Amino acid sequence: MTQTPVPEAAPAPSPGAPRIASVDALRGLVITLMVFVNDLGETPQAPAWLKHVGVNADAMHLPDVVFPAFLFIVGVSIPIAFERARALGQTRGQLLRKVLARTASLLVIGVVMVNMEKYEPWPNGLWGALAYVAMFLTFAVVPGEAGRGRTLLRAGRAIGAAALVALVLAYRTAEGKALVLGPLFDRTDGVWLRHSWWGILGLIAWAYLAASVVYLVAGRRREWLVGATGWLLLLYVAARSDLPGQLASRPWLGWAAPALAGVEAVFAWVNDQVGIGGSGSLAAITMAGCCLGSVLTKGSGIDRPAERIRWALAFSVGLLLVGALLDAPYGINKIRGTPSWCMYCSAITCAVWAFLSWLMDVRGRCRWSRIFQPAGANPLLAYLLHPFLYLAVGLAGERALAVVFFHHSLPAAATVMGSFVMALLVVQATGLIARLGYRLKV
């Protein structure tokens, strides 16, 4: 099943700080849509425009817009969340520690999900189901007020973390190889748990880290944020043009050859571990979201909804033009993370926000968004709950799983409707769990 990422919800606002209805609605819509396309997957009878394009395609379909829309919303949330935290007295150092902890948590979840998709070491998906339970416990939000609920959740977090470590240590690949510590400590008889990539949530983690660090340095200086978006796009170009090697070949840089050789070695190692080009272009989407988010913060100088909408539409046109300029050399492709795909999707998401802002912030039409609100308020839970439900049902055997996947054997229209109903059920289940006092946050 193709996984599409999910942004993390912004921290709860400080007392008296108004929420931006259009941002919350956009987040909820995107999370619902990502559950829908994940459930539909690559079902043969589904329409082509509801399937991801291939690695060699020069195009994009609706599912190819969901992931970058999520990344864009992550970026929008960064300035809003940081400004609220700074208003509460948190320093840049404290915010940086939170960013690093959140990045590490997303990487852990992403790696675990990648490996349960690549190979399930125990029967009927048991390892994966237990891993999800462990993550639900480990990353549960503990309430600040004392009480029985706080005690139980704190104990659950400790148990979940211990269980997650035990499951990671118990993991075996298809060849029976055990976990080792990673590429720096690799052995010929072992393989790291991440033996392919960091996973969708890992890609989000790197993009979130890059955009957050830039915002901590630049603040609301929008010219810096726009410039950083361009520089991150250029990482895609640099990673595909052998930039260190080209610099080393310049005669006038001969005196710096030893230093350049070291830079090339570091660049190659980091690129091998993180994928500088792809991570840079994805981070550019999140950085573009930061540009919009900086307009939505208090004191940005653009305070009226109408002014914000005009700015967003102008910014969207600019992103479209950048995408058009980069279309010819690299094409449009999600899997390759091409710059034109990044900028086109950012422009679409920015324009959709502008429409929602006009509808909700200007016209006050907000009721329709209530059905998606649970996903927007607790997005990580909604994202993880969907695959967990399938794994939990799969524990009962293939027949039980066939019942859940029954809609995938129906005609195209019924299959699409079934996946949409599944997405709504997951969103409402997320809301029910939240009303019981549980939230998930890294």
Helices and strands as residue ranges (DSSP letters): H 21-40, G 48-50, H 62-87, H 92-118, G 123-125, H 126-138, H 148-170, G 183-185, H 200-218, H 222-239, H 243-248, G 251-256, H 257-274, H 276-295, H 305-330, H 339-356, I 357-362, G 367-371, H 373-377, H 379-394, H 398-404, G 406-409, H 412-435
